[in-house]
Amino acid sequence: MKLLYTIILGLLPLALAAQSLKSVIVTFPKGTPARVIDQAKDSLVASGGVITHEYLRLSQSMALINPRTNVLSSGFAAEAPATALETISTQSEEYKPIIEEDQVVSANGN
């Protein structure tokens, strides 16, 4: 019985490491169809990830009001296993997502 507990405790860190989630921001190039973004989100959730926030494009009317306004790319923030991130990075050859680790950014360098 002690051997069984030792084996289980020995394998537990490996199992936890395999399921660790990374906090990321995923953005897509301007002009990416909604179906490509939805496919990436669905794939991420199916792999055990969680969408924490969605970023949407600015409307064209905002660009008409202020021509200097850039239309933002669509994307989302998520917590996901590394395998899910690898999957979504290869789903579309034409609209490759940019996947960045989410981190704290400060203006004064602290």
Backbone as a printed PyTorch tensor [residue, N CA C, xyz], in Angstrom:
tensor([[[  0.8200,  -1.1910,   0.0000],
         [  0.0000,   0.0000,   0.0000],
         [  0.8680,   1.2590,   0.0000]],

        [[  1.9890,   1.2260,   0.7450],
         [  2.8860,   2.3810,   0.7620],
         [  3.4550,   2.6380,  -0.6240]],

        [[  3.7270,   1.5610,  -1.3460],
         [  4.2750,   1.6980,  -2.6880],
         [  3.2840,   2.4250,  -3.5980]],

        [[  2.0120,   2.0990,  -3.4780],
         [  0.9860,   2.7450,  -4.2860],
         [  0.9310,   4.2420,  -3.9950]],

        [[  0.9440,   4.6130,  -2.7230],
         [  0.9320,   6.0310,  -2.3520],
         [  2.1810,   6.7450,  -2.8520]],

        [[  3.3150,   6.0980,  -2.7870],
         [  4.5670,   6.6900,  -3.2640],
         [  4.5040,   6.9380,  -4.7640]],

        [[  3.9700,   5.9800,  -5.4960],
         [  3.8490,   6.1310,  -6.9460],
         [  2.8890,   7.2720,  -7.2830]],

        [[  1.7550,   7.3040,  -6.5970],
         [  0.7660,   8.3590,  -6.8550],
         [  1.3480,   9.7300,  -6.5440]],

        [[  2.0090,   9.8620,  -5.4030],
         [  2.6050,  11.1480,  -5.0410],
         [  3.7390,  11.5270,  -5.9880]],

        [[  4.4400,  10.5430,  -6.5000],
         [  5.5190,  10.8100,  -7.4450],
         [  5.0100,  11.2870,  -8.7980]],

        [[  3.8620,  10.7850,  -9.2130],
         [  3.2980,  11.1560, -10.5100],
         [  2.4160,  12.4010, -10.4570]],

        [[  1.9830,  12.7880,  -9.2800],
         [  1.0970,  13.9340,  -9.1320],
         [  1.6880,  15.2250,  -9.7130]],

        [[  2.9450,  15.5740,  -9.4270],
         [  3.4890,  16.8080, -10.0220],
         [  3.5090,  16.7720, -11.5490]],

        [[  3.7580,  15.6130, -12.1260],
         [  3.7480,  15.5000, -13.5870],
         [  2.3510,  15.7430, -14.1470]],

        [[  1.3590,  15.2010, -13.4870],
         [ -0.0170,  15.3900, -13.9380],
         [ -0.4360,  16.8490, -13.8110]],

        [[ -0.0580,  17.4920, -12.7300],
         [ -0.3970,  18.8970, -12.5390],
         [  0.3310,  19.7820, -13.5400]],

        [[  1.5810,  19.4750, -13.8220],
         [  2.3570,  20.2660, -14.7820],
         [  1.7680,  20.1470, -16.1810]],

        [[  1.2630,  18.9870, -16.5180],
         [  0.6940,  18.7710, -17.8470],
         [ -0.5670,  19.6050, -18.0530]],

        [[ -1.2830,  19.8910, -16.9900],
         [ -2.5230,  20.6410, -17.0970],
         [ -2.3780,  22.1070, -16.6940]],

        [[ -1.1480,  22.5860, -16.4790],
         [ -0.9900,  23.9720, -16.0630],
         [ -1.4330,  24.8960, -17.1910]],

        [[ -2.1010,  25.9590, -16.8190],
         [ -2.6340,  26.8940, -17.7890],
         [ -1.7380,  28.1190, -17.8910]],

        [[ -1.5570,  28.5990, -19.1060],
         [ -0.7990,  29.8180, -19.3440],
         [ -1.7890,  30.9430, -19.6080]],

        [[ -1.5000,  32.1010, -19.0620],
         [ -2.3280,  33.2720, -19.3040],
         [ -1.7920,  33.9830, -20.5460]],

        [[ -2.6240,  34.0970, -21.5760],
         [ -2.1650,  34.6290, -22.8630],
         [ -3.1590,  35.6340, -23.4450]],

        [[ -2.6470,  36.4170, -24.3870],
         [ -3.4830,  37.2790, -25.2150],
         [ -3.2830,  36.8170, -26.6540]],

        [[ -4.3840,  36.5310, -27.3230],
         [ -4.3460,  36.0420, -28.7020],
         [ -4.9830,  37.1090, -29.5910]],

        [[ -4.2300,  37.5940, -30.5800],
         [ -4.7750,  38.5670, -31.5250],
         [ -4.6400,  38.0260, -32.9420]],

        [[ -5.5500,  38.4650, -33.7890],
         [ -5.5760,  38.0180, -35.1780],
         [ -5.3490,  39.2080, -36.0980]],

        [[ -4.8130,  38.9630, -37.2920],
         [ -4.5780,  40.0570, -38.2380],
         [ -5.8810,  40.7540, -38.6410]],

        [[ -5.7510,  42.0040, -39.0260],
         [ -6.8860,  42.7730, -39.5260],
         [ -7.5050,  42.0160, -40.7050]],

        [[ -8.8240,  41.9050, -40.7010],
         [ -9.5100,  41.2150, -41.7880],
         [ -9.7540,  39.7370, -41.5500]],

        [[ -9.3720,  39.2290, -40.3860],
         [ -9.6100,  37.8140, -40.0840],
         [-11.1090,  37.5650, -39.9470]],

        [[-11.6580,  36.5870, -40.6600],
         [-13.0910,  36.2880, -40.5460],
         [-13.4540,  35.8100, -39.1340]],

        [[-14.6690,  36.1350, -38.7280],
         [-15.1480,  35.7440, -37.4010],
         [-15.1150,  34.2310, -37.2240]],

        [[-15.3480,  33.4710, -38.2880],
         [-15.3580,  32.0020, -38.1770],
         [-13.9910,  31.4680, -37.7550]],

        [[-12.9070,  32.1110, -38.1980],
         [-11.5580,  31.6710, -37.8260],
         [-11.3220,  31.9270, -36.3390]],

        [[-11.7580,  33.0930, -35.8620],
         [-11.5960,  33.4360, -34.4460],
         [-12.4600,  32.5210, -33.5860]],

        [[-13.6990,  32.2830, -34.0220],
         [-14.5970,  31.3890, -33.2750],
         [-14.0440,  29.9690, -33.2180]],

        [[-13.4560,  29.5050, -34.3090],
         [-12.8670,  28.1660, -34.3330],
         [-11.7250,  28.0790, -33.3200]],

        [[-10.9070,  29.1140, -33.2320],
         [ -9.8000,  29.1230, -32.2730],
         [-10.3250,  29.1120, -30.8420]],

        [[-11.3600,  29.9180, -30.5620],
         [-11.9310,  29.9540, -29.2120],
         [-12.5500,  28.6090, -28.8460]],

        [[-13.2900,  28.0190, -29.7780],
         [-13.9160,  26.7190, -29.5180],
         [-12.8640,  25.6470, -29.2460]],

        [[-11.7990,  25.6580, -30.0170],
         [-10.7200,  24.6830, -29.8500],
         [-10.0430,  24.8470, -28.4940]],

        [[ -9.8210,  26.0940, -28.1050],
         [ -9.1750,  26.3760, -26.8250],
         [-10.0430,  25.8950, -25.6580]],

        [[-11.3290,  26.1930, -25.7050],
         [-12.2470,  25.7750, -24.6360],
         [-12.3620,  24.2530, -24.5890]],

        [[-12.4020,  23.6000, -25.7500],
         [-12.4920,  22.1380, -25.8040],
         [-11.2520,  21.4740, -25.2070]],

        [[-10.1320,  22.1840, -25.2170],
         [ -8.8860,  21.6430, -24.6610],
         [ -8.7110,  21.9580, -23.1800]],

        [[ -9.7330,  22.5370, -22.5610],
         [ -9.6580,  22.8290, -21.1330],
         [ -9.2830,  24.2600, -20.8150]],

        [[ -9.2260,  25.1170, -21.8220],
         [ -8.9010,  26.5240, -21.6020],
         [-10.1340,  27.3400, -21.2640]],

        [[ -9.9000,  28.5820, -20.8520],
         [-10.9800,  29.4850, -20.4790],
         [-10.7370,  30.8360, -21.1530]],

        [[-11.7510,  31.3570, -21.8370],
         [-11.6740,  32.6970, -22.4130],
         [-11.9900,  33.6730, -21.2830]],

        [[-11.0810,  34.6040, -21.0090],
         [-11.2940,  35.5420, -19.9030],
         [-11.7580,  36.9110, -20.3770]],

        [[-11.4770,  37.2580, -21.6350],
         [-11.8990,  38.5520, -22.1730],
         [-11.8410,  38.4940, -23.6940]],

        [[-12.7520,  39.2100, -24.3440],
         [-12.7350,  39.2770, -25.8080],
         [-12.4790,  40.7090, -26.2420]],

        [[-11.6360,  40.8580, -27.2520],
         [-11.3230,  42.1660, -27.8160],
         [-11.9450,  42.2410, -29.1980]],

        [[-12.7210,  43.2780, -29.4350],
         [-13.4270,  43.4080, -30.7040],
         [-12.8750,  44.5750, -31.5060]],

        [[-13.0510,  44.5210, -32.8030],
         [-12.6210,  45.6060, -33.6900],
         [-13.4080,  46.8770, -33.3910]],

        [[-12.7820,  48.0180, -33.6490],
         [-13.5320,  49.2650, -33.6140],
         [-14.4520,  49.2900, -34.8230]],

        [[-15.5960,  49.8900, -34.6760],
         [-16.5290,  49.9430, -35.8030],
         [-16.0250,  50.9080, -36.8700]],

        [[-16.4870,  50.7320, -38.0830],
         [-16.0860,  51.6240, -39.1690],
         [-16.5860,  53.0390, -38.9220]],

        [[-17.7030,  53.1820, -38.2080],
         [-18.2140,  54.5210, -37.9220],
         [-17.2380,  55.3020, -37.0490]],

        [[-16.5380,  54.6110, -36.1440],
         [-15.5200,  55.2900, -35.3310],
         [-14.3840,  55.7750, -36.2190]],

        [[-14.0110,  55.0030, -37.2170],
         [-12.9460,  55.4050, -38.1300],
         [-13.3910,  56.5960, -38.9780]],

        [[-14.6960,  56.6890, -39.2910],
         [-15.1970,  57.8320, -40.0530],
         [-15.1950,  59.1000, -39.2080]],

        [[-15.4970,  58.9640, -37.9250],
         [-15.4850,  60.1150, -37.0230],
         [-14.0630,  60.6330, -36.8550]],

        [[-13.1260,  59.7320, -36.6720],
         [-11.7230,  60.1040, -36.4980],
         [-10.8920,  59.2600, -37.4530]],

        [[-10.5040,  59.8010, -38.6020],
         [ -9.7710,  59.0190, -39.6010],
         [ -8.4360,  58.4700, -39.1000]],

        [[ -7.8940,  59.0460, -38.0460],
         [ -6.6120,  58.5690, -37.5210],
         [ -6.7700,  57.3110, -36.6720]],

        [[ -8.0060,  56.9820, -36.3440],
         [ -8.2570,  55.8020, -35.5280],
         [ -7.9230,  54.5500, -36.3270]],

        [[ -7.0540,  53.7330, -35.7840],
         [ -6.7530,  52.4540, -36.4260],
         [ -7.8120,  51.4420, -36.0340]],

        [[ -8.2100,  50.6330, -36.9750],
         [ -9.1410,  49.5560, -36.6610],
         [ -8.3370,  48.4620, -35.9760]],

        [[ -8.7500,  48.1130, -34.7790],
         [ -8.0170,  47.1180, -34.0020],
         [ -8.3020,  45.7140, -34.4920]],

        [[ -7.3490,  44.8630, -34.3260],
         [ -7.5450,  43.4500, -34.6190],
         [ -8.4400,  42.8410, -33.5550]],

        [[ -9.1290,  41.7950, -33.9150],
         [ -9.9250,  41.0660, -32.9390],
         [ -9.0410,  40.0650, -32.2240]],

        [[ -9.4660,  39.6870, -31.0350],
         [ -8.7140,  38.6970, -30.2920],
         [ -9.3700,  38.4180, -28.9590]],

        [[ -8.6220,  37.7480, -28.1050],
         [ -9.1490,  37.4030, -26.7950],
         [ -8.0140,  37.1230, -25.8280]],

        [[ -8.3360,  37.2320, -24.5510],
         [ -7.4160,  36.8310, -23.4930],
         [ -7.9210,  35.4940, -22.9740]],

        [[ -6.9940,  34.6320, -22.5900],
         [ -7.4040,  33.2970, -22.1600],
         [ -6.3850,  32.6940, -21.2130]],

        [[ -6.8200,  31.6740, -20.5260],
         [ -5.9380,  30.7960, -19.7620],
         [ -6.0820,  29.4380, -20.4230]],

        [[ -4.9530,  28.9110, -20.9090],
         [ -5.0410,  27.6930, -21.7130],
         [ -3.8080,  26.8270, -21.5570]],

        [[ -3.9710,  25.5050, -21.7380],
         [ -2.8070,  24.6190, -21.7460],
         [ -1.9740,  24.8600, -23.0050]],

        [[ -0.6980,  24.5750, -22.9180],
         [  0.2210,  24.8010, -24.0390],
         [ -0.2170,  24.0540, -25.2970]],

        [[ -0.7810,  22.8670, -25.1320],
         [ -1.2090,  22.0930, -26.3060],
         [ -2.3190,  22.8070, -27.0740]],

        [[ -3.2190,  23.4750, -26.3570],
         [ -4.2960,  24.2170, -27.0180],
         [ -3.7310,  25.3960, -27.7990]],

        [[ -2.7100,  26.0400, -27.2460],
         [ -2.0930,  27.1790, -27.9260],
         [ -1.3800,  26.7350, -29.1940]],

        [[ -0.7560,  25.5720, -29.1360],
         [ -0.1070,  25.0310, -30.3320],
         [ -1.1460,  24.7260, -31.4110]],

        [[ -2.2790,  24.2010, -30.9890],
         [ -3.3400,  23.8560, -31.9360],
         [ -3.8730,  25.0920, -32.6440]],

        [[ -4.2040,  26.1420, -31.8850],
         [ -4.7870,  27.3170, -32.5390],
         [ -3.7650,  28.0630, -33.3890]],

        [[ -2.4870,  27.9170, -33.0800],
         [ -1.4770,  28.6140, -33.8880],
         [ -1.3020,  27.9770, -35.2640]],

        [[ -1.8000,  26.7570, -35.4360],
         [ -1.6540,  26.0700, -36.7260],
         [ -2.9810,  25.8400, -37.4500]],

        [[ -4.0770,  26.3670, -36.9260],
         [ -5.3850,  26.1090, -37.5300],
         [ -5.5930,  26.8340, -38.8570]],

        [[ -5.0200,  28.0110, -39.0210],
         [ -5.2340,  28.7760, -40.2470],
         [ -3.9030,  29.2670, -40.7940]],

        [[ -3.6090,  28.8840, -42.0250],
         [ -2.3730,  29.3390, -42.6700],
         [ -2.4730,  30.8140, -43.0460]],

        [[ -3.6570,  31.2270, -43.4650],
         [ -3.8320,  32.5940, -43.9580],
         [ -3.9240,  33.6190, -42.8300]],

        [[ -4.5540,  33.2540, -41.7070],
         [ -4.7770,  34.1850, -40.6000],
         [ -4.1090,  33.6510, -39.3370]],

        [[ -2.8080,  33.7410, -39.2830],
         [ -2.0600,  33.2150, -38.1300],
         [ -2.2290,  34.1440, -36.9300]],

        [[ -2.6110,  33.6030, -35.7860],
         [ -2.7440,  34.4410, -34.5940],
         [ -1.3810,  34.7640, -33.9850]],

        [[ -1.3460,  35.8780, -33.2880],
         [ -0.1760,  36.2290, -32.4870],
         [ -0.5400,  35.8800, -31.0510]],

        [[  0.2550,  35.0190, -30.4290],
         [ -0.0210,  34.5680, -29.0650],
         [  1.0780,  35.1070, -28.1650]],

        [[  0.6860,  35.9670, -27.2150],
         [  1.6420,  36.5730, -26.2950],
         [  1.2780,  36.2050, -24.8650]],

        [[  2.2800,  35.9980, -24.0440],
         [  2.0230,  35.7390, -22.6370],
         [  1.4860,  37.0090, -22.0040]],

        [[  0.3960,  36.8870, -21.2680],
         [ -0.2000,  38.0330, -20.5890],
         [  0.6820,  38.3760, -19.3990]],

        [[  1.0240,  39.6380, -19.2660],
         [  1.8840,  40.0490, -18.1620],
         [  1.5790,  41.4770, -17.7630]],

        [[  2.0330,  41.8480, -16.5930],
         [  1.8360,  43.1950, -16.0840],
         [  2.8350,  44.1220, -16.7610]],

        [[  2.3380,  45.2520, -17.2360],
         [  3.1840,  46.2580, -17.8740],
         [  3.0300,  47.5480, -17.0850]],

        [[  4.1530,  48.2120, -16.8080],
         [  4.0710,  49.4830, -16.0890],
         [  4.8070,  50.5630, -16.8660]],

        [[  4.3960,  51.7960, -16.6500],
         [  4.9830,  52.9240, -17.3730],
         [  6.3420,  53.3270, -16.8100]],

        [[  6.5840,  53.0360, -15.5360],
         [  7.8370,  53.4790, -14.9240],
         [  8.8710,  52.3660, -14.7970]],

        [[  8.6390,  51.2400, -15.4080],
         [  9.6330,  50.1610, -15.4380],
         [  9.7010,  49.2910, -14.1990]],

        [[  8.7680,  49.4250, -13.2790],
         [  8.7690,  48.5800, -12.0640],
         [  7.9910,  47.3180, -12.2730]]])
